[in-house]
């Protein structure tokens, strides 16, 4: 079994190679992460319900804000997994940032559970929620 | 510094010796950590972020969701971490097809999620510490950013 302290210690040590310093440079600015975007006022559009016009929309897939994921990656996931056009994917990403969460899909419960599992595979924080909850 | 470029139907990542060792070690640590998820998931906040609940405010539904989805999710994340470790062990160049890029983006994300928890980056207000582990966190983010940009251009070509 791996101890947490052991992992931290290992991860805290960047191995040195003789004759060269570690070539790891902090180049990516914080403001590219999902949660560090400037707050924007968005048009009050009901994006989620207009995207999936199924009859059974009693359940939703909710993606939550987190301080780790890059906004470019979140847009990529919404575009490539859900097939959203770039503008819709970007608007949903901004909703996650501005509101702390966004409904990215609606429909039958089983389908929403598959979406949430897929989001977890991508490393996003997502949950199933009853519509209107 | 890592180079990432498209070559036909592949994306090629070129790492330095140091980067290969650091990334390989981190990916192996992640696979090992995920291997403890069966017993440790509820006790380790990093595992809770890697393997999140599927429901909030409904413990019973969350439990059922975890029962059917978590073993497969854990297995997939271990395989992803091991794939990254094997690729950087094999040589300076990691050659990825389109699906391989998705695997890497997921794996880099899992590494960043885990490292963020270990570094105390849990809310928007938490700063990345000015340490080597913090530098690794930045480097993983930079590599991820380049990979996303590269695959987005590739996907855009496919849509034209």
Interface residues (C-beta under 8 A of the other chain):
Chain A: X1 X2 X4 X7 X8 X10 X11 X12 X13 X14 X15 X16 X17 X20 X22 X23 X24 X25 X26 X27 X28 X30 X32 X33 X35 X36 X65 X66 X67 X68 X69 X70 X72 X73 X76 X79 X80 X113 X116 X117 X120 X121 X122 X123 X125 X126 X127 X128 X129
Chain B: X1 X16 X17 X18 X19 X21 X22 X25 X26 X29 X32 X33 X35 X36 X39 X40 X44 X46 X49 X50 X51 X52 X53 X54 X55 X56 X61 X65 X69 X72 X73 X76 X77 X102 X105 X106 X109 X110 X112 X113 X115 X116 X118 X121 X122 X123 X124 X126 X128 X131 X132 X133 X134 X135 X136 X138 X139 X141 X142 X144 X145 X148 X149 X151 X152 X155
